[in-house]
Each structure stands twice: as structure tokens, then as C-alpha cells.
Amino acid sequence: MKWSWRAKSKAETKAEDGEGTETGLECDAESIGRRIQRRTDAAGEAAAAAERAAPMLVAERWGGRVAEWGHWLARSPTGVDLIHWWFDEAELTALVGEDRYVERLGELLSQASARDIAAMGLGCTRRVDRACRFAEVCSQDPVVPPGEKLASHRHGEVPGACSSFIDCFSKHEIDVTFADGDRHRSVLLFRDHPGEARLWVDGVRVGEGEWLDKGGFWEGERFFTIRIEGPEDHPEQGIGAMGNQLCTIVSLLIHDAQRGTTRILVPEATESWTDPVLAVRDGAGWVYPTREARAAGGAPDRVFLLDEPEADDPEAGDPEAG
């Protein structure tokens, strides 16, 4: 007697499939080939269906703008890491704490390419208030003529993406600027207060412990400059003008990306540094109290040699000797 609920034996299963009998198909090479082909076709159809569904899955998880960068992100592990870290902020902050989340965000932005950052959805050189709308162009590889370097100041839509990015909407207030054909870059997370701001230049923390302005500038593609809080005892010190992040008199931080060194210039009592700027001329750095003073072309307040020996370099010798 056969019970309908009884599990079939292997022999019964093979018999129903025509296997293990003289008339079975397992000995028929042509039938085996058809079976293999059916499995191959089924696998191909499944892969094609998965590929068609991928953009929808990405859009559901990270949004349609990220999906448009899929072909680039498939080539960029750092970009994928950055996307995960950026979009999973709440969960990752709960896991590692806010301080570590911010630190890792700065590290990833310091490693990412311009295209990786564009894929995040930040504003760019073309439009600071919205994400890139030209991923089909900006995700392409830039064409650099032989003997030349990637353009430092890029304005989309352009292969390789723009050269600067601004975050106008998150609490981190990200500002990333590439320089010298993307050989250098500054990453600033202002975070709503000069005392909370964090700055990286070429992946190295710069200006730790200082109150930083909301944004800096590259001069000559070698020097990154940013205003920082000035001396409290300066005779002209006071509350900054509306919209300024710092007090009236400020100091100037200058980071030499080529040498990896940082100097901070503090104004003397007779120097009215309300908007100090650096000009690079004749192998020297000229510091003016304001942009207007630099434009006027007068005498600078300070002058220093760009490649003067390091103070702690035992091989440098005495710069005044001879």
C-alpha cells in the first residue's frame, strides 16, 4: 500500500524522472546537453533579472542619485565605503560614537576621489545647493593630454567631476576642495561652530585645538590658508561683523602641502588683520591684512621665504651664515 504522505525514495524519484532505467535519459549525451543548456539559460536569465533590478534596489536603499553613479562605484571601493558611512550615520554613530563617526568621515573624505564625493550627493562647483545632475558625464574618466595634469579648477558637467564640494544641509557642513590636479585636497567639517570644526589637508589633521573659520583657500595650489581665532588682547579685538564666524581680528593658518608643514601667523598690536590673505611672489609668502590691501598691491605686513630651512632640521645649518 502506498501512503500519499510518505516521502519518495531516491529510486522512485529517479524512476519518475526517467533516470536509472534502460530508457532513462542519463545515458543520452544529447539529453544531458539539453539539461545543461537549460540550467545555463536559467542562470543567465536570473543574472539578467538581477542586473535589471539592481538600480531599483540601489535607489530604494540610497536614492536615485547614487544609483546613477553605480558604474563608477563598481570601480571604487573607497567610494562604496564612503556611501555606506554617509548614509548609515545614525546606526554607525550609535555603534562607534559621534566623535569616532566624525573622525572616520573626515578620513574617508580625505581618501575619496572627486567622483566618490559627487556620488554622495553634495553640492559642487556648478551648484552648491544640490547634488550633481550629470552623473552620466561626470562619472567618466577625464582625458588628460600627454605631459599635462588634471585641471585643478573644474566646473561641471565635466568628466572626473567638479573640483570642490559643499554640504549645505547636514550638520557636518562639509567643504572639500581639490588642488594641483587633485594631488592635494582640503577637507573641512565646520559643524556649526569654529570650536567644533575639524580640518584635514592631504589626510592629515591640521589646526587641532584652534577655532577655525568656515572655509579656507588654496594659494598657488601649494598652500592652504584659513583664518583662525586671533589674539584676545589685540587692541582692536571685538565681536565680528554679522555673518562672520570669528572675532574682528583674526590670525592666519598656512599649511604647506608640498612640505607637510603648518605655520600660524598672529597679528601684532599694530596689524589690523580682519581678513588676512597670502600672496605667493618671487619665492616668498606675502601676507596682507585684507583682500583689498592685496588687490591694491601695497607693501605686505609680513614676508617669509617659502622654502626656508625647517627649524628642527639639523642639516639645514644657519640660514644667515656666510
N, C-alpha and C positions, 0 to 999 in steps of 0.2 A: 504494500500500500504506500502511495506517495502522499506525503503531507505538504500542503501548499506553502506552509510556513517554514519548511525545512530548507536550510541553506544548501545550495547545489555544490556537489563535489567538483574538483578540478576536471575529472574525467567527463562529467556531464556537461560542464561548461564548454570544454573543448569539442565535445560531440555536437553541441548546438552550433558552434562556430565553424564546424566542418574540419576541425583540427584533430589530429591523432587517428584519422581513419584513412582508408585507402583512397577515398575520394576527396580527402581534405586538401586545402589549398596551400598548406605549408611547404609542400614539395614542388609547387608550381612556381618557378622563378618569375614568370610574368606577373602572377598574382602578388607575390611578395613585393615586386617592384611597384605595383599599383598601390599597395598598402603603404609603402614608404613614401610614395608621392603624395598620397592623401594626408599623411601626417605632416609632411613638409609644407604642403599647401595650407593646412590648418594653422601651422605655426606662423607662416608668413602672413596669413590673414589676421591672426591675433596681434602680431607685431605692428601691422599697418593700422589696426584699430587703436592700439595703444598710442601710436605716434599721432593719430588724429585727435585723440582725447587729451594728449599732453598739454597743449596750450590752454584748454579749458580747466584742467586741474591746476596749472600754474596760476591762472587768472583767479580761480577761487581761493587759492592759498595766499598769493602775494599781490594780486591785482593785474589788470590788463597791461599796464605799462611795463612791468617786469617781464611778462610773457613775451613782449616784443623784443626783449634782449636775450631770448633763450639761446640763439645760435652763438652769441658771444660768450654767455655764461657757461656754455658747454665746454669752452676752451679755457675758462678762467676759474681755477679752484679758489683763488683768493676772493674773486667776485662772489662766488656762491657762499663762502664763509661770511662775507660782509652782509649779504642779503639776509642770511639766517640771523645774524646778530642784530641787525637793524629792525627787522620785522618781529622778532621774538623778544623784544625788550622787556616786556612785563614778566614773562616767565624766567628769562635769564637773570634779570635783576633780583627776582625772588630767590634764585638759585645761588648767585655769587655775590650779591650785594651791589648797591648803587655805585660805590666807589670803583669796584673792580669792573663793573659794566662800562663805566665811562672810560676808564683807562684802556680797556680792550678795544673799545670803539675807536679811540684815537690811534691805537696801534694798527688796527685793520685799515683805517683810512690812510695811514702812512705807508702801507704796503700796496694799496689798491691802485689800479690804473685809472685814468680818466674815464674810460668806458665802464669800469666797475662802479664808479661813483655816480655816473649818469644813470645807470640801471637802478640805483637806489630810489631815484625819483626826486633828487634835489634840483633846485633851480640852477641855471647855468649862465654862462656869459650872454647867451641870447636873451633869455628871460629868467630873471631871478625868482619870479613868483610862481613858477610852475615847472613840472617835470619836462624833460626833453620830449618833443613831439616827432622827432625824426630818427628813431632808432634804426630804421632800415638803411639810413645813410651813416649816422654817427657810429654805428656798431662795426662798420667796415674798417679794414686795416688802412692806415694812412699811407700815402705814397710819398716817399722822401727821395728826392733826386740824389744821385751819387755825389758824395762829397759834402752834402748839406745835412742839416739836422731838422728834426721835427719843429714846426713853428711853435714858438713859445706862447704867442697870444692868438688863440683860436676862437672863432666865433661861429657857432653852428648855423646851418647844418653843415657838418664837415666830418669826413672820415677820421676816426680816432677820438671824436667827441671834443667838446669845448675844453678850455684850459683853466677855468675857475668855476667853483660851485658854491652856492649859498643856500642855507637852510632857513627859510623864513617862518616855519610853522612849528617845529618841535622845540622842546625846552633846551635842547643842546645848542641851538644857534650855530650850526656848523659853517665854517668858512674854509674852503680848501682852494689853494692857488698853486698851479704848477709853473715852473720857471726853467729857463735854459733847456728847452726841448724836452721837458719832463724829467730832466736829470735831478732836479730839486723840486721840493714842494713844501708848503707850509700848511699845517692843519691846526685850526683854532676852534675850540669848543668854548664859546663865551659863557653860556649857561646863566644868563640873566644878571650877572654881577661880575665886576672886574676881579674881585677876590676869589671867585669860583672858576674863573676862566683857566683853561689849560691849553698850552701851545706845544706843538711838535714841529721841528724842522728836520726834514730828511729822517724821520723816525726817532729823533732824539728830543726828549723834553727840554724845553728852553724857558727861562724866566720863572722857574718854580719859586713860589713864595712872593712873587710880585703881583701887584694889581695891574692887569692888562687892559688895554683899550679894546674896543670892539672892532677889530680888523687891523691889519698891518699892510705893508707894501714891500714889493721887491724892487731893489735899485740895482741896475746893471746886471740883473739875473744872477748875481752872486751874493748880494747882501739882502737879508730880510730885516726890515725895521718895523718896530711897533712902539707906540707911546705907552709909557707906564707911569704909575703914580709918582709925582715929583716930591721934592723936599717940603716937609711941613713948615719949616722955619724960613722959607723964602719970603721976602718982604711983600711980594705981590700975590702970595698964595691965597686962594679963596675958593668958593663954590664955583664949579664950572658952569658954563652957559647952558641954557636949555638944550637938551639932546646930547650933551657931552656925557661920557661915562666917567671921566676923571675930573680932578680939580683943575683950577685955572692954569697953574704952572706944572708942567709935566717933564719927566725925564725921557730919554730915548734909549731903547734897547736895540742893538745892532748885532745880528748873527751873521757871521761869515760862513756861508755854506761850503765854500771851497776848502777852508781850513778847519771847519767844525768848531769854531771858537765864538764866544759871545762877549761883548763889552756893553757896559751900561754907562751912559754919559748923563751926569747930573748937572743941572744948570747952577752957575754961581749966582750970588745975590744980584749981580748987575746984568744977568742974562734973562731976558723975558721969553722963555720958551713956552709959548702957548700952543704951538703946533710944529715942533721941531722936525726937520726933514734932512735927509742925507743926499748929497750930490757926489758923484764919483768923477773926479777930474785929475788928469795928469798923475795917475798913480797914487792919489790921495783921496781921503774922505773929507768932504767939506760939510759941516753941519750948520744949518741956518735956523734961526728961531721960528720962522714961519714959512709957508709955501710962497707967500707974497715976496718975502725977502729973497728967497732963492730965485724967483722969476725976475726980480729986479736986477740980479747979478752983482750985488754989492759984496762987501767983504763978509766971510762967514764968521761965526762965533768960535768955531773950533776947526782945526785941521789935523788929521792924523794920517800916517803912512799906511797904505792898505796891506803891505807885506812886511811890516816891521817885525823884527825877531820876537818870538814868544818870550815872555818874562821868565818862564821856568825852563827855557831851552839852554842846557849847558854848552851846546855847540855854537850858540848864537854870538857869544862874545860881547864886547862893549860896543854898542852902536855908535858911540861918539869917539871911539878910538881911531887914531890916525887922522 
